[in-house]
C-alpha cells in the first residue's frame, strides 16, 4: 500500500514538472507540442491550452472568414468535404423519390377549380351521408372538378355544415378557370 502511494505521488510530481516545463516553453508551438504528453491529465491539457490562448473547439459558422467567402465557394467547399457513402446516397435517393412521388400523387388527385356557366338546370348533388340535395347553383358558382371525360365531368360543391356534394354534369355547364 505504501509503495502504491509513493508511486502515485511520484507520478503527480513528474506530471507537475512536465506541466511547468511546458508552460515555461519559449514558443507557443513548443507548448502545444506538450499537449501530446500521455502523462498530462485532461485538466493539465486544458490549462496548457488556456495558457497558449488557443481553443481546440471547431471554428464557428459565423466567423469572419466564412462571411467573407462568396456563397459559391462556401457551397463548393461544403460539397467537397462530404463523404459520398453509397448507403447515404441510397437513402437520399429513396427519400427524395418518395417526396417527389407523394407530390405527384397529390397533384394528380387534386381537383381543378371551375365555375358554373349557368347553362344547366340545378343539378342533384349527393352528399357524404348519401342524401340528395338541390343547392341553388347560379352562374359563377365555384366548384371543384374531380374527374372529367369527353362529354361529362364529376364536380364537387362545398356547402357549409354539410360538406362536399358530388354530381355529374355536362362539360358545357362549366367554365374553366380558377
C-alpha positions in Angstrom: 0.0 0.0 0.0 2.8 2.4 0.8 4.5 1.6 -2.5 1.3 2.4 -4.4 1.1 5.8 -2.5 4.7 6.6 -3.3 4.2 5.6 -6.9 1.1 7.9 -7.2 3.0 10.7 -5.5 5.9 10.3 -7.9 3.5 10.3 -10.9 1.9 13.5 -9.7 5.4 15.1 -9.2 6.5 14.1 -12.7 3.2 15.4 -14.2 3.6 18.7 -12.3 7.2 19.1 -13.6 6.3 18.4 -17.2 3.4 20.8 -17.0 5.6 23.5 -15.5 8.2 22.8 -18.2 5.5 23.1 -20.9 4.1 26.3 -19.5 7.6 27.8 -19.4 8.4 26.8 -23.0 9.6 29.8 -25.0 7.2 29.4 -28.0 3.5 28.6 -28.3 4.4 25.7 -30.7 6.5 24.1 -28.1 3.7 24.5 -25.5 1.2 22.9 -27.9 3.6 20.1 -28.7 3.4 19.2 -25.0 -0.4 18.5 -25.4 0.5 15.0 -26.7 2.4 14.1 -23.5 0.5 11.0 -22.2 1.2 11.8 -18.5 -0.7 15.0 -18.6 -4.4 14.9 -17.5 -7.3 16.5 -19.2 -7.2 19.4 -16.7 -3.5 19.9 -17.4 -4.1 20.0 -21.1 -6.9 22.5 -20.6 -4.7 24.7 -18.5 -1.9 24.5 -21.2 -4.4 25.4 -24.0 -5.7 28.4 -22.0 -2.1 29.5 -21.3 -1.3 29.4 -25.0 -4.6 31.1 -25.8 -5.7 28.6 -28.3 -9.1 26.8 -28.3 -9.4 23.5 -29.9 -13.1 23.9 -30.4 -14.2 23.9 -34.0 -14.5 27.3 -35.7 -18.0 28.7 -35.5 -20.0 29.1 -38.7 -20.4 32.9 -38.0 -16.6 33.5 -38.1 -15.4 36.4 -40.2 -13.6 34.2 -42.7 -16.8 32.3 -43.6 -18.7 35.6 -44.1 -16.0 37.0 -46.4 -16.1 34.0 -48.7 -18.6 34.1 -51.6 -21.5 31.7 -51.4 -20.4 29.7 -54.4 -17.0 29.0 -52.7 -18.7 28.0 -49.4 -21.0 25.6 -51.2 -18.2 24.1 -53.2 -16.2 23.5 -50.0 -19.2 22.1 -48.2 -19.9 19.6 -51.0 -16.3 18.7 -51.4 -16.0 17.9 -47.7 -18.9 15.4 -47.8 -18.1 11.7 -48.0 -20.2 10.0 -50.6 -21.2 6.9 -48.8 -23.3 4.6 -51.0 -25.7 3.9 -48.2 -26.3 7.6 -47.6 -26.7 8.1 -51.4 -29.3 5.3 -51.5 -31.2 6.8 -48.5 -31.2 10.3 -50.1 -32.5 8.8 -53.4 -35.2 6.9 -51.6 -36.3 9.8 -49.5 -36.2 12.2 -52.5 -38.1 9.8 -54.7 -40.7 9.3 -52.1 -41.2 13.1 -51.7 -41.5 13.5 -55.5 -43.9 10.6 -55.8 -46.1 11.9 -52.9 -46.2 15.4 -54.5 -47.1 14.0 -57.9 -49.8 11.8 -56.4 -51.3 14.8 -54.5 -51.1 16.9 -57.7 -52.8 14.3 -59.8 -55.6 13.8 -57.2 -56.3 17.4 -56.5 -59.5 18.7 -58.1 -59.2 21.7 -60.5 -61.2 24.8 -59.9 -64.0 25.8 -62.3 -67.2 27.9 -62.3 -70.7 27.1 -63.3 -71.7 28.6 -66.7 -75.4 28.9 -65.9 -76.3 26.8 -69.0 -77.6 23.9 -66.8 -80.5 23.5 -64.5 -79.8 22.9 -60.8 -78.0 19.6 -60.6 -78.8 17.0 -57.9 -75.8 16.6 -55.5 -75.2 13.5 -53.4 -73.7 14.4 -50.0 -71.4 12.2 -48.0 -74.3 10.8 -46.0 -76.0 9.6 -49.2 -78.8 12.1 -49.2 -79.6 14.0 -52.5 -79.9 17.8 -52.2 -80.7 20.6 -54.7 -78.5 23.5 -53.7 -79.0 26.8 -55.6 -76.2 26.9 -58.1 -76.1 30.1 -60.2 -73.8 31.3 -62.9 -70.2 31.9 -61.5 -70.6 29.5 -58.5 -67.2 27.9 -57.8 -67.0 24.1 -58.0 -64.2 21.5 -58.0 -63.7 19.3 -61.0 -62.9 15.8 -59.6 -62.7 13.9 -62.9 -63.8 14.5 -66.5 -64.3 12.6 -69.7 -65.0 13.8 -73.2 -68.7 14.8 -72.5 -69.2 14.9 -68.7 -67.4 16.0 -65.6 -67.8 14.9 -62.0 -67.9 18.0 -59.8 -67.9 18.7 -56.1 -69.6 21.6 -54.4 -68.9 22.8 -50.8 -71.8 23.7 -48.6 -71.1 24.8 -45.0 -72.2 22.4 -42.3 -72.9 19.7 -45.0 -69.5 19.2 -46.6 -69.0 18.3 -50.2 -71.8 17.2 -52.5 -70.8 15.3 -55.7 -72.7 15.2 -59.0 -72.0 14.6 -62.7 -72.7 17.4 -65.2 -72.1 18.0 -68.9 -68.9 19.9 -69.7 -70.9 22.8 -71.3 -72.1 23.6 -67.7 -68.5 24.5 -66.7 -66.2 27.4 -67.3 -62.6 26.5 -66.7 -60.5 29.0 -64.8 -59.9 29.4 -61.2 
